[in-house]
Amino acid sequence: KTALGFRELTQNHLPNCELIKGLEIGAEDITILENGLAIISTGLKYPDMPRLSDAPGKIYVLNLPSGKEPTELHIKGDFDAASFGPHGISVYTDDDGSRYLFVVNHPHENSQVEIFQYIEEENTLVHMKTIKHELLHTVNDIVAVGVENFYATNDHYFINQYLKLLEVLFSLPWCNVVYYSPEAVREVAGGFFGANGINISPDRKHLYVSDLMNHQIVVLNIQKDNVLSRVKEVAVGSLCDNIEVESKTGDLWMGCHPNGVKLLQFDPNDPAGSE
């Protein structure tokens, strides 16, 4: 098996697809609310990887039903916007209707999680809290399950860029999923060869984790103590990145990398493509 994958992308030009203006440096993650608003993170500054722009990252909202151009969400509060490097995102809606946006952030090539309150009518994000922990060392994606509770994936075991490379070359399945609450932080699942995207089923009984280098989605059962048990692995034939779950049907929508070699080469004149 080739962990990085190596196949050319089949060109499918769908008639209803169109380029969204205003997101020229790409979108790393997208999550869609039940009212049709899509929250988008842009400007990823992934540690030890090339970047398209040195400008601060941003969060946008796109009204899918209206088809209007995306609107930047303005950040308020005590927050260092100049070093913002957003990665995976997740929205949690509290019982009173308040919405909280959780963002994986890589300021100065570090890993931490930001919690914002999303004020929809004002198009603003109010910064509430920054979370740092030794177990959250190479965070990729996140799924919020409470106002301050979440599951997060670490996509590498090592932090050092050279050890990261060896981790891939030797196919070390040492990546994990971490559960965070204000009371405790702990590893709740392991054995992944590049834990990437993560999301939760509509009934909140199962988590889905992209085991990137193994080309599969791992289905996990959420136990009462928040520890996860494996249910099954589903082969997908591609390096799947982020996962979005359709709230009504439970269907999974996944953004994937069909050619991992080109992805690592990062050649703007010969892009890797996606599916």
N, C-alpha and C positions, 0 to 999 in steps of 0.2 A: 504494500500500500504506500502511495506517495502522500505524505502528510500535507504538503503544500498544495497538492492538486495541480494538474497541468492539462487543461483542455481549453480550446478556443470557445468563445461565447457565440452562441447562435443569435443572429441578428433578428429580432422581432420588433417591427415598427408598428405599434398599436395606434389606430387612428384617433383615439381619444386622449393620447398623451401629448403634453405640451410643456415646454420649458417654463419654469417659474422664475420670473425675474426678481432680482434683489438678493439672491443667495449664491453669488458668483463663486464663493470659496467653499461651496458644498454644505451638505447637512450631515452631521454624524448620526444623530438619532431623532426620531419622530415618535410622538405619542399622541393619540387622537382621543379627544373627550367625547362623551356621549352626545353633546350638542353640535358636533361637527367641527369643532375647533381643533386644529393640529398645532401642537407645541413642537418647535424645532430648535435643536442646538446646532450652532455653526462655529467655525473657528477653532477646531480641535488642535491642541498642541500636545500631541502624544509624546511622552518621554522617549528620547533617542530616535525619533522618526522625523523625516523631512516635513516641512509645513508649507502650506500654500500662501500664508500671509503671517506677518508678525503683528498684525493688528489684534486688539483684544477680541476674544470670542463674544458672541451675542446669542440671545434667545429671541426667537420670533414666534408670532402666532399667525396662523393662516386659516381663514374662514373657508372651509372646503365647499359648503353649499353656495356661497356667493361668488367664488372664483376670483376674489380680489387679490391684489398683491400682498405678500406677507408684511406684517407690522412688527417693528422691533418692540420688545417689552423693556421698559425702562426700569433700571434697578435702583431701589432706594435703600437707605440704611447704611450701616457701617460695613462696607464691603470694598475690597480692592478690585475694582473693575478692570484696571489696567493689566492685571496678570491673569484675567479670566480665560480659562481654557476648557470649555465644557465638553463633556464626553457623553456617557449615557444619562438618560433622564427618566423620571417617573412622576406621575401625579397621584396624590392621595386626596380624596374628598371626604371630609369629616362629616359626622352626623348632622351638624348644623349647616352644612352646605359650603363651609370654607374649603378652599382648595390649596394644597401645598405642593410646590414643585421641588423635587429632589434632583440635584444635579451633581454628577461626578465631575470634579474639577482638578486640573493639573497645573496649578500655578508654580512657576519656576521648576517644572518637571517633577513635582511632587504629586501625591494622590490624597484627596480629601473629598468630603461630601458637603455640599451646601444645601440648606433648606430655606426656601423662600415661600412666603404666602403670595398666592397669585390673586391679584385684584383685577378681575376680568373687565369691569366697566371702566377702569382707568388705564388699562394696558400697562400695568406695573407689576413688578416683583419686589416685595419687601423682604429684605434679608433678615432671617430669623436666627440662624445658627450655622456655625462651621464645625464639622465633626472630623477629627483626626484620631487615628488609632493604629497601633503597630500591626494589627491584623488586616487593616485596610491599606495594604502597601502597594498594590498594583491594580487598583480598581478600574474596571472597564464599564460595567453596567449595573443597574440598580432597579429594584422594584419596591415601592413603598407599601407598607402594610399597616401604618399607623401615622400619627402626627410626627413622631420621632422614631419610628421603627421601620426597618427595611432589611431586605436581603441584598447582598452585593457579590459580584463575581470578581475574583482576582485572576487576571489573564496570564500572569507569570508567577513563579515561585520566588525567583530572584529579582533583585532591584538593579544590580549591576548590569550594564548593557552587554558585556562580554559573556557573563554567566547566563544571561537571557538567551543569547545565541546558542550556547551549548545546550541549554534546556530544550531548544527546538531540535537541534541536530541529533540529540540522543533520545528524542521522543519521551521525555520525562513527564509522566502524568501526575504532576504535583500541584496543579492548580485547584482552587477550592471555591466554595460559597461560604460567605460569612453572614451571620445574623447579628444585627445591631439593635439594641434597645438602650435606653438611658441607664438601665439596671445592670446589663451584662452584654458582653460582646464575645462571640465564640464561632469557631468553625462548625458548620452543620452538615457539610458534604464535601467530599474530596475525590481524588482520582481522575481529574479532568486534564486533558492535554490541550490547554488553552481555553479556560472557561470564559465565555464572551457574553452574548446577550442573555438576558433573563427576564421572565415575565410570569404572570400568575393566571390561573384559569378563572373564568367568571364566578364559579362557586367557591373560589379561594381555597380549594382543597389540594391543588397540585401546582408545582412550579415547573417551568420549562427552562432548561439551560442549554445554550449552544456549546457543545464540545467541539470547538472550532477545528482543531487539527485532526480529530477523529471523524469529521464529516458527519456528525450526527446531532440530533436533539435528544437530550436526556429528560425523561419525565420523572419527577420526584413527588412523593407523597409528603404533605406537611403534617407532621405529628403534633400532638398536643403541647409538647415541650419545644416546638419550633425546629426540632431536628428533622432532617430530611432523609427519607428512605427511597432508594431507587425502585421505580416501577418497571421501566423499560427504556431501551435506546432505539431511536428511529433513524435509520440511515437516510441521508438526504442527498448524497452525491455531490456536495459542494461545501465550501467553507462558509458556514452561516454566521452572520454577524448579529444584527439586532432582531428581536422578535416582538411583534405586535399581535395582541390577541383580540379578535373580533368579539365585542361584548355580548352580542345576541346569540351568535352561533357557536362561539368558542373556537372558531377557525384560527389557525396561526398564519400570519403573514411574516415572511422572513426576507431580509436583505442579505444576499450572499456574494461571495467572491469565488468565481469559477476557476480562476488562475492565480494561485497563491504566489507563484514565482514572480509573475509580473507585478503583483501587489507589492512585494518586497523590493523590487527594482525601482519602483516609484518613478517611472519615466513619463513626464508629461506629454512627450511626443508619441508614446506608445502605451496609453493607459490600459490598466488591467481589465476594465469593464466590470459589470456587476449584473446580478439577476435577482 
